[in-house]
Structures are given as structure tokens and as C-alpha cells.
Amino acid sequence: MRNLITYERFLLNEALDTSKISDIKKLVSEKLRTEVEYTESSRVFKCKGLALKYPEVLKDILKEGGYDSKNIKLVGVEFHGDTEFEIKEK
């Protein structure tokens, strides 16, 4: 039990910098021409109104910027919805 970290310390270690968040939002919004939102509590980015059929496109864009993505998923139906993704921490 002594080796467990506190919740505050966990949040500090896992949180993304605000500069990284703004870089990711800018990169994705410029390449895909969509509005990108970030939810701090769940650490999830959301491309509003963009239903990506092929998540490899988003993965390649993020890799181009030096970020690794995970959990790219469509929220909604096939041609109408949002795309959510997370960034892997190194």
C-alpha cells in the first residue's frame, strides 16, 4: 500500500500539457477541416460532425505531428456522428 500514488499525483502524471492539447486541436482541425474539442476529465478529443470511415487517416495525421493515437472510434451512425480519439502518453 505504501507504493500507491495519490489521486492528485496520478492526475499530474497523466495530464497533457495545454500546449500539446492546442497543437493537436490545431493539427487535426486544419487537416480535416472540422472543429475539435477536448474533454479534460476523460482525456478524449472529439471531431464534431466528422464521421471517419477509415480511422487510419486520423492516425496518420497524428503520427505526422509526432503523436500516437489510441481508441479512435465513431460515435453515432455510419455517415452522421462524431469521431473520438485519445493520445498515448510516452
GUMARFI-501873 format. One line per 3 residues: number of its first residue (from 1); their letters; for each residue x, y, z of C-alpha. Coordinates in nm, 2 decimals. Layout:
N
NUM> a> X:Y:Z  ...;
! end
This chain:
90
1> mrn> 0.00:0.00:0.00  0.29:0.24:0.06  0.38:0.23:-0.31;
4> lit> 0.04:0.36:-0.43  0.04:0.71:-0.56  -0.22:0.96:-0.46;
7> yer> -0.51:1.06:-0.69  -0.36:1.41:-0.73  -0.03:1.27:-0.83;
10> fll> -0.19:1.04:-1.07  -0.37:1.33:-1.24  -0.05:1.53:-1.26;
13> nea> 0.14:1.24:-1.42  -0.12:1.16:-1.68  -0.24:1.51:-1.78;
16> ldt> -0.15:1.65:-2.12  0.01:1.99:-2.14  -0.21:2.27:-2.26;
19> ski> 0.04:2.34:-2.54  0.01:1.98:-2.66  -0.37:1.99:-2.65;
22> sdi> -0.38:2.31:-2.86  -0.12:2.17:-3.10  -0.33:1.85:-3.15;
25> kkl> -0.65:2.05:-3.19  -0.49:2.28:-3.44  -0.33:2.00:-3.64;
28> vse> -0.64:1.79:-3.67  -0.88:2.08:-3.74  -0.65:2.22:-4.02;
31> klr> -0.61:1.88:-4.19  -0.97:1.75:-4.16  -1.15:2.09:-4.17;
34> tev> -1.35:2.02:-3.86  -1.40:2.16:-3.50  -1.20:1.96:-3.24;
37> eyt> -1.30:1.96:-2.87  -1.11:1.82:-2.57  -1.27:1.68:-2.26;
40> ess> -1.02:1.71:-1.97  -1.19:1.47:-1.74  -1.19:1.18:-1.98;
43> rvf> -0.89:1.30:-2.18  -1.07:1.25:-2.51  -1.06:1.46:-2.82;
46> kck> -1.38:1.48:-3.04  -1.40:1.58:-3.40  -1.75:1.73:-3.41;
49> gla> -1.96:1.64:-3.71  -1.69:1.42:-3.87  -1.77:1.05:-3.91;
52> lky> -1.44:0.90:-4.02  -1.50:0.57:-4.20  -1.12:0.50:-4.21;
55> pev> -0.95:0.58:-3.88  -0.61:0.53:-4.04  -0.64:0.88:-4.19;
58> lkd> -0.66:1.04:-3.84  -0.38:0.80:-3.72  -0.15:0.92:-4.00;
61> ilk> -0.22:1.28:-3.94  -0.14:1.25:-3.57  0.17:1.04:-3.64;
64> egg> 0.28:1.32:-3.88  0.26:1.56:-3.58  0.46:1.33:-3.36;
67> yds> 0.16:1.19:-3.16  0.04:0.83:-3.12  -0.33:0.78:-3.11;
70> kni> -0.55:0.51:-2.95  -0.92:0.43:-2.92  -1.03:0.60:-3.24;
73> klv> -1.40:0.54:-3.26  -1.71:0.66:-3.43  -1.99:0.80:-3.20;
76> gve> -2.31:0.79:-3.39  -2.42:0.62:-3.71  -2.21:0.54:-4.02;
79> fhg> -2.24:0.88:-4.20  -2.36:1.11:-3.93  -2.18:1.14:-3.60;
82> dte> -1.85:1.24:-3.43  -1.51:1.08:-3.41  -1.34:1.04:-3.08;
85> fei> -0.98:0.96:-3.01  -0.72:0.96:-2.73  -0.34:1.03:-2.73;
88> kek> -0.09:0.77:-2.60  0.15:0.90:-2.34  0.51:0.82:-2.39;
! end
